[in-house]
Amino acid sequence: MLHVAVVGSGPSGVYTAQSLVQQDPLVRVDVLDRLPCPYGLVRYGVAPDHEKIKSLQGNLRSVLEQERIRFLGGVQVGGAGGVSPARLRELYHAVVYCVGAATDRQLGVPGEELPGSWSATEFVAWYSAHPDALPGGFVPGARTAVVIGVGNVAVDVTRMLARAAPQLSPTDLPQAALTAFAESKVTEVHMVGRRGPSQARFTTKELRELGSLPDTEVVVEEAELALDPGYADPSGLPAPQRRNIEVLRDWAAAPPRGALRRIRLRFFLRPVELLSDAGRVGAVRFERTLPDAAGGITGTGRYEEIEAQLVLRSVGYRGVPLEGLPFDGAGGTVPHEAGRVLREGGVCQGEYVAGWIKRGPTGVIGTNRSCAKETVTSLLQDAPRLLRREVPEDALPALRADGLAPVGWDGWLAIERAEAELGASLGRSVVKLPDWPSLRAAASTAAP
């Protein structure tokens, strides 16, 4: 019997576990997660108003409920109070790290640290009820927001800022965030990219959703679109970029409607400084850019300031080092060969990676399937050698003896019940528990 630990219960971790049990009838998999809740970014990254994508949790759930897969939440890997990678190697024949890209990239400009300036990661964690989220609201006092970035996460946070509270009430948005959105005075959101629309990373589906928001109009400046070499003749662009330009072209041609809220999509503006107003962010200074012959951009020395009391940067995720594992600081990934972890150029027996920590923050949720399959293929090729080591028949007693208190599937089901009860008490549907004490308390009600 091959015993494998998968660290991380997001899509890459769950797809890895699924591929393992599908390809090997004797393998047993423990899926470990630092949080007592499974599903990773599907639970804590997908916007609450994206019910269709969030429904993927049902598919992930069916995998984690399989007989040879066991969920163990509340297990920190590495760091104080956690289990070390070396200890996991003693307890399992193989360990697959699917820990994603846990932090965000910085702008690296003056004023980035001002109050009112946040990463989109922090904002998403807050409205997704991540237990590590910063307390308090993000929007009180803000009238205008600037979102720096033109990917799908930037579109998500822009859309959430422009949503009215009645549209969010049916979702699992935590109650404190719903109250903050209901009291929000934000009526204008600028989503700004340093390059042109043909290089933007949002999908057409996400982009179009901005135009379907009630009491909201999307404003696009055709003069900025025209700076893009692909705008005048988009026929040579890939189909996704071509569709994006078609949507933007229609918005640029539409007359103003005088809606309650406005979303302004801006291009070819590079942030150079966040400006202070009474000790808080008050505006963002941008430099106008132009496309160059190499496919990049160049500064023009012309500047523009956009007022903002809230600034959210959404310029990419980045992996973080995990104690006990090698790390490529330049790429924010763990060095590997077809998923096998490499140390000093050599393969680490029994250690593997999948997902963003393997390939970087690229692709969509489905990309994790092929990524996981490659890693699992490598692992199963190594299985005869891995099985030569003796490991415990069950790692759970050893984890408990080490002072850990894993939350099993029954504990997660108890959290689900508590969230349904909380929603009912508030006259809503399911409402997420927003902090560690409430999650632990709910999990503790599960039968031992």
C-alpha positions in Angstrom: 0.0 0.0 0.0 1.5 3.3 -1.1 0.8 6.1 1.4 0.9 9.6 0.0 0.4 13.0 1.6 -0.9 15.8 -0.6 -0.3 19.2 1.0 -3.1 21.6 -0.1 -6.7 21.0 -0.8 -7.3 23.4 -3.6 -7.9 22.2 -7.1 -4.3 21.2 -7.7 -4.2 19.1 -4.5 -7.6 17.5 -5.1 -6.8 16.7 -8.7 -3.5 15.2 -7.6 -5.4 13.0 -5.1 -8.0 12.0 -7.7 -5.3 11.1 -10.3 -3.5 9.0 -7.7 -6.4 6.8 -6.7 -7.6 6.5 -10.3 -4.2 5.2 -11.5 -3.2 3.0 -8.6 -5.8 0.8 -6.9 -3.7 0.4 -3.8 -2.7 4.0 -3.0 -4.1 5.8 0.0 -4.0 9.6 0.2 -4.1 12.1 3.0 -5.0 15.6 1.8 -3.5 18.0 4.4 -4.5 21.7 4.6 -3.5 24.5 7.0 -7.1 25.6 7.1 -10.0 23.4 8.6 -11.9 24.0 5.3 -11.1 22.4 2.0 -11.1 23.7 -1.6 -8.4 26.4 -1.4 -9.0 29.3 -3.8 -12.3 27.9 -4.9 -13.6 28.7 -1.4 -11.4 31.7 -0.6 -10.5 33.2 -4.0 -13.5 32.9 -6.3 -15.8 36.0 -5.9 -19.0 35.2 -4.0 -21.2 36.3 -6.8 -19.6 33.8 -9.2 -21.9 30.9 -8.2 -21.2 28.8 -11.3 -17.5 28.7 -10.6 -18.0 28.2 -6.9 -20.2 25.2 -7.7 -16.9 23.4 -8.6 -16.8 22.7 -4.9 -19.3 20.0 -5.5 -16.8 18.2 -7.9 -13.9 18.6 -5.4 -16.1 17.3 -2.6 -16.9 14.1 -4.5 -13.2 13.5 -4.8 -12.4 14.1 -1.1 -15.3 11.8 -0.1 -13.8 8.8 -1.9 -12.9 5.9 0.4 -9.1 6.0 -0.2 -8.8 9.8 0.3 -8.9 11.4 3.7 -9.1 15.1 4.4 -7.0 16.4 7.4 -7.5 20.1 7.9 -5.9 22.4 10.4 -2.5 20.9 9.7 0.3 23.5 9.3 3.3 22.3 7.3 6.5 24.0 8.2 7.0 26.8 10.7 6.4 27.0 14.4 3.8 24.5 15.7 3.6 22.7 12.3 4.8 19.4 10.9 8.1 19.7 9.0 8.6 18.3 5.5 11.2 16.0 7.0 8.6 14.6 9.4 6.1 14.1 6.6 8.8 12.1 4.7 9.0 9.8 7.8 5.2 9.3 7.9 4.5 8.8 4.1 6.1 7.2 1.2 5.7 10.4 -0.9 4.6 14.0 -0.3 3.1 16.2 -3.0 3.2 19.9 -2.3 0.2 21.8 -3.8 0.5 25.0 -1.8 -0.1 27.5 -4.6 1.2 31.1 -4.7 0.3 32.6 -1.3 1.3 36.2 -1.7 1.0 39.0 -4.2 3.5 41.0 -6.2 4.4 44.6 -5.1 4.2 47.7 -7.3 7.5 48.9 -5.9 6.5 52.6 -6.0 6.6 55.3 -3.3 3.5 55.6 -1.2 2.5 51.9 -1.6 2.5 51.5 2.1 0.0 54.3 2.8 -3.2 53.5 4.6 -5.9 52.8 2.0 -3.5 51.0 -0.2 -4.0 47.2 -0.3 -3.3 44.2 -2.4 -6.2 42.6 -4.2 -5.2 39.4 -2.3 -6.0 41.1 1.0 -9.3 42.5 -0.3 -10.4 39.1 -1.6 -9.5 37.4 1.6 -11.6 39.9 3.5 -14.8 39.4 1.4 -14.2 35.7 1.2 -14.1 35.3 5.0 -10.5 33.9 5.0 -9.7 33.4 8.7 -6.3 35.2 8.2 -8.0 38.2 6.6 -7.3 41.7 8.1 -10.1 42.9 10.3 -12.3 45.9 9.5 -13.7 47.1 6.2 -11.8 48.4 3.2 -14.4 50.7 1.8 -15.5 53.1 4.6 -14.9 56.7 3.6 -13.8 55.9 0.0 -15.6 57.5 -2.9 -13.3 56.6 -5.7 -11.2 53.4 -6.0 -8.3 52.5 -8.3 -7.6 48.9 -9.2 -4.2 48.5 -10.7 -4.1 45.5 -13.1 -6.1 44.1 -15.9 -6.5 40.4 -15.1 -9.5 38.4 -14.0 -8.8 39.1 -10.3 -8.8 42.9 -11.1 -12.1 42.5 -12.8 -13.5 40.5 -9.8 -12.6 43.2 -7.3 -13.8 46.0 -9.6 -17.1 44.2 -10.0 -17.4 43.6 -6.2 -16.8 47.3 -5.6 -19.6 48.2 -8.0 -22.1 45.7 -6.8 -25.1 46.9 -4.7 -25.6 45.1 -1.4 -29.0 43.5 -2.4 -27.2 41.7 -5.2 -24.6 40.3 -2.7 -27.1 39.3 0.1 -28.0 35.9 -1.5 -24.3 34.9 -1.6 -22.1 33.4 1.2 -20.4 36.8 1.7 -19.6 37.2 5.4 -22.0 39.5 7.3 -19.5 42.2 8.2 -18.4 42.5 4.5 -22.1 42.7 3.4 -22.7 45.5 5.9 -19.6 47.3 4.7 -20.6 47.1 1.0 -24.1 48.2 2.0 -22.7 51.4 3.6 -20.1 51.9 0.8 -19.9 55.4 -0.8 -17.8 54.2 -3.7 -19.4 55.4 -7.0 -16.4 55.4 -9.3 -13.9 52.6 -9.9 -10.9 53.0 -12.2 -9.3 49.7 -13.5 -5.9 50.6 -14.9 -3.4 48.7 -17.0 0.1 49.7 -18.0 -0.3 48.0 -21.3 -3.0 47.9 -24.0 -6.2 45.9 -24.3 -4.6 43.3 -26.6 -2.2 42.4 -23.7 -4.8 42.4 -21.0 -5.3 39.1 -19.2 -9.0 39.2 -18.4 -11.3 36.8 -20.2 -14.1 38.1 -22.4 -16.7 36.5 -20.1 -15.4 38.3 -17.1 -15.1 41.5 -18.9 -18.6 41.5 -20.2 -20.0 41.0 -16.7 -18.9 44.6 -15.9 -21.4 45.8 -18.5 -24.3 43.9 -16.9 -24.1 45.4 -13.5 -27.3 47.3 -12.5 -27.1 51.1 -12.2 -23.5 51.0 -13.5 -22.0 52.2 -16.7 -18.6 51.3 -18.2 -16.5 54.1 -19.6 -13.7 53.5 -22.1 -11.6 56.1 -23.8 -11.2 55.3 -27.5 -8.1 57.4 -27.7 -6.4 55.0 -25.3 -7.6 51.9 -27.2 -6.3 53.4 -30.4 -2.8 53.4 -29.0 -2.8 49.6 -29.2 -1.3 48.3 -32.5 -4.0 45.6 -32.5 -7.0 48.0 -32.1 -7.3 49.3 -35.7 -7.0 45.8 -37.2 -7.6 43.1 -34.6 -7.8 40.3 -37.3 -4.2 39.2 -36.5 -4.9 38.8 -32.8 -5.8 35.6 -31.0 -9.5 35.1 -30.7 -9.8 35.9 -27.0 -8.0 39.3 -27.4 -10.0 40.0 -30.5 -13.3 39.5 -28.6 -12.0 41.7 -25.8 -11.3 44.5 -28.2 -14.8 44.2 -29.7 -16.4 44.5 -26.3 -14.2 47.6 -25.4 -14.9 49.2 -28.8 -18.7 48.9 -28.1 -18.3 50.5 -24.7 -16.2 53.3 -26.1 -18.8 54.2 -28.7 -21.7 54.1 -26.2 -23.1 57.5 -25.0 -23.0 58.3 -21.3 -26.1 57.0 -19.4 -25.7 59.0 -16.1 -25.7 55.8 -14.1 -25.3 55.8 -10.3 -21.9 54.1 -10.5 -19.1 54.2 -13.1 -16.4 51.8 -14.0 -13.6 53.4 -16.0 -11.2 51.1 -17.9 -7.9 52.8 -18.6 -4.9 51.6 -20.5 -1.3 52.6 -21.2 -0.8 54.1 -17.7 2.0 53.0 -15.4 1.7 53.8 -11.6 4.7 55.7 -10.4 3.6 57.0 -7.0 0.7 56.8 -4.5 0.1 60.3 -3.2 -0.8 61.1 0.4 -3.8 63.1 1.6 -3.8 63.7 5.4 -1.7 60.6 5.9 -3.8 58.3 3.7 -3.8 57.5 0.1 -5.5 60.3 -1.9 -4.5 59.8 -5.5 -2.3 57.7 -7.8 0.2 59.3 -10.1 0.5 57.5 -13.5 2.9 57.9 -16.4 1.5 57.6 -19.9 3.1 54.7 -21.7 3.3 53.7 -25.4 3.9 50.4 -27.1 7.4 49.8 -28.4 8.7 47.8 -31.3 9.7 44.9 -29.0 6.2 44.3 -27.8 6.7 46.0 -24.5 6.0 49.6 -23.4 8.0 52.7 -22.9 7.4 55.8 -20.7 6.6 59.1 -22.3 7.4 61.5 -19.4 3.7 62.6 -19.4 1.8 62.1 -16.1 -1.7 62.0 -14.9 -3.2 61.8 -11.4 -6.3 59.9 -10.5 -8.0 60.6 -7.2 -8.6 57.6 -5.0 -9.2 56.9 -1.3 -8.8 53.1 -2.0 -6.1 51.5 -4.1 -6.0 47.8 -4.8 -3.0 46.3 -6.7 -3.7 43.2 -8.7 -0.4 42.6 -10.5 0.0 38.9 -10.0 0.5 36.2 -7.3 3.8 34.8 -6.1 4.8 31.6 -4.4 6.5 31.8 -1.0 9.3 29.5 0.4 8.3 26.5 2.5 10.7 25.7 5.3 12.6 22.5 4.4 12.0 22.7 0.6 14.3 24.3 -2.0 12.9 27.5 -3.6 13.6 29.5 -6.8 13.3 33.1 -5.6 13.3 34.4 -9.2 10.3 32.4 -10.3 8.6 32.0 -6.9 8.4 28.2 -7.5 10.0 25.0 -6.2 12.6 23.6 -8.6 11.4 20.4 -10.2 11.7 17.9 -13.0 8.3 16.7 -14.2 7.0 17.4 -10.7 10.0 15.7 -8.9 11.5 18.2 -6.4 15.2 19.0 -7.2 17.8 19.9 -4.6 21.1 21.1 -6.0 20.3 19.6 -9.3 19.4 16.2 -8.0 16.0 14.6 -7.5 14.6 14.5 -4.0 13.3 11.0 -3.5 9.6 11.1 -2.4 9.0 14.8 -2.7 6.9 16.3 -5.5 5.1 19.5 -6.5 1.9 20.4 -8.5 -0.1 23.5 -9.2 1.2 27.1 -9.0 4.1 26.3 -6.7 5.3 24.0 -9.5 4.6 26.1 -12.6 3.9 29.6 -11.3 0.5 31.4 -11.2 -0.6 30.6 -14.7 -3.5 29.0 -16.4 -7.1 28.5 -15.2 -8.6 26.0 -12.7 -8.7 23.2 -15.3 -5.0 23.6 -16.1 -4.3 22.0 -12.7 -5.6 18.6 -14.0 -2.9 18.1 -16.6 -0.3 19.6 -14.2 -1.3 17.1 -11.5 -1.4 14.2 -13.9 2.2 14.8 -14.9 3.3 14.9 -11.3 1.4 11.7 -10.5 2.9 9.9 -13.5 6.4 10.7 -12.1 5.4 9.6 -8.6 3.9 6.3 -9.7 7.0 5.6 -11.9 9.0 6.0 -8.7 6.6 3.9 -6.5 8.7 0.6 -6.5 11.6 2.5 -5.0 9.4 4.5 -2.6 7.8 1.4 -1.2 11.2 0.1 0.0 10.9 2.5 2.9 8.7 1.6 5.9 6.2 4.1 7.0 3.3 3.8 9.6 0.1 2.1 8.4 -1.7 5.3 9.5 0.0 8.6 10.0 -2.9 10.2 12.0 -1.8 8.8 15.4 1.7 10.1 14.9 0.5 13.6 13.8 -1.6 13.7 17.0 1.3 12.5 19.1 3.3 15.4 17.6 0.7 17.9 19.1 -1.4 18.5 16.0 -5.2 18.3 16.1 -6.3 17.5 12.5 -9.9 18.4 11.5 -11.3 15.5 9.6 -14.2 15.4 7.1 -16.8 15.3 9.9 -15.3 18.5 11.3 -15.6 20.2 8.0 -19.3 19.0 7.7 -19.9 20.5 11.1 -18.5 23.8 9.8 -20.9 23.6 6.8 -23.8 23.1 9.1 -22.8 26.0 11.3 -22.6 28.3 8.2 -26.0 27.2 7.1 -27.4 27.9 10.6 -25.7 31.3 10.6 -27.2 32.2 7.3 -30.7 31.1 8.4 -30.4 33.2 11.5 -29.6 36.3 9.4 -32.4 35.6 6.9 -29.8 34.7 4.2 -28.6 31.4 2.7 -25.2 30.1 3.7 -23.0 32.7 5.4 -19.3 31.9 5.9 -17.7 31.8 9.4 -15.1 34.5 9.2 -12.5 33.7 11.9 -10.4 31.0 13.5 -12.3 30.8 16.8 -15.7 30.3 15.1 -14.3 27.7 12.7 -12.6 25.8 15.5 -15.7 25.9 17.6 -17.9 24.6 14.8 -15.4 21.8 13.9 -15.3 20.8 17.6 -19.0 19.9 17.5 -18.3 17.0 15.2 -18.6 13.5 16.7 -15.2 12.2 17.8 
